Amino acid sequence: MSEDRIKQLIGELVSELEQTESIGDDTLNVVRQLESDIQDYTNPEVDTDENTILDDAIALEASFAASHPTAEKIIRELINSLSRIGI
């Protein structure tokens, strides 16, 4: 699984949530921060020794489980992809 696929997945997640009326600004901000963290992680010029990307993604998956099945599916795939590349 490539970093490009991970970037694609987080982009899909952000897009999906921006179109969902029932998503609060706080949740959307957390997802955008996750997107920023992933961008930083894939940038070799940025120090990412203390990243929490996987933990943050897992927490989001749990919050989407009941009310946002499409977002949950995307973030579950993202978590699997992150795990495969060793994050």
C-alpha positions in Angstrom: 0.0 0.0 0.0 1.5 3.3 -1.0 1.5 6.6 0.6 -0.4 7.9 -2.4 -3.3 5.6 -1.5 -3.3 6.8 2.0 -3.4 10.4 0.8 -6.3 9.5 -1.5 -8.2 7.8 1.4 -7.9 10.8 3.7 -9.0 13.1 0.9 -12.0 10.9 0.3 -12.8 11.0 4.0 -12.6 14.8 4.2 -14.7 15.1 1.1 -17.4 12.7 2.4 -17.6 14.5 5.8 -17.7 18.0 4.2 -20.9 16.8 2.4 -22.5 15.4 5.5 -24.7 17.8 7.4 -24.7 15.9 10.7 -20.9 16.2 11.1 -20.0 18.8 13.7 -17.2 21.4 13.1 -15.1 19.7 15.9 -15.1 16.4 14.1 -14.3 17.9 10.8 -11.4 19.8 12.3 -10.1 16.6 13.8 -10.3 14.9 10.4 -8.6 17.9 8.8 -5.8 17.7 11.4 -5.4 14.0 10.7 -5.1 14.9 7.0 -2.4 17.5 7.8 -0.6 14.9 10.0 -0.6 12.4 7.2 0.8 15.1 4.8 3.5 15.8 7.3 4.3 12.2 7.8 4.7 11.6 4.1 6.9 14.7 3.7 10.6 13.6 4.3 11.5 17.2 5.4 9.1 17.1 8.4 10.1 15.5 11.7 7.3 13.1 12.7 8.9 11.1 15.5 6.0 11.7 17.8 3.1 11.0 15.4 -0.3 9.8 16.7 -1.8 9.2 13.3 -2.9 5.6 13.8 -4.3 6.3 17.3 -6.2 9.3 16.0 -7.6 7.3 13.1 -8.8 4.5 15.4 -10.5 7.0 17.7 -12.3 8.5 14.7 -13.4 5.1 13.5 -15.0 4.4 16.8 -16.9 7.7 16.7 -18.2 7.1 13.2 -19.2 3.5 13.8 -22.9 4.1 14.6 -23.8 7.2 12.8 -21.5 7.5 9.7 -21.1 4.1 8.0 -19.4 5.5 4.8 -16.9 7.5 6.8 -16.3 4.5 9.0 -15.6 2.3 6.0 -13.1 4.8 4.6 -11.3 5.3 7.8 -11.1 1.5 8.4 -9.4 1.2 5.0 -7.1 4.1 6.0 -6.2 2.4 9.3 -5.4 -0.9 7.5 -3.2 1.0 5.0 -1.4 2.9 7.7 -0.7 -0.4 9.5 0.7 -1.9 6.3 3.2 0.8 5.8 4.3 0.6 9.4 2.7 3.7 11.0 
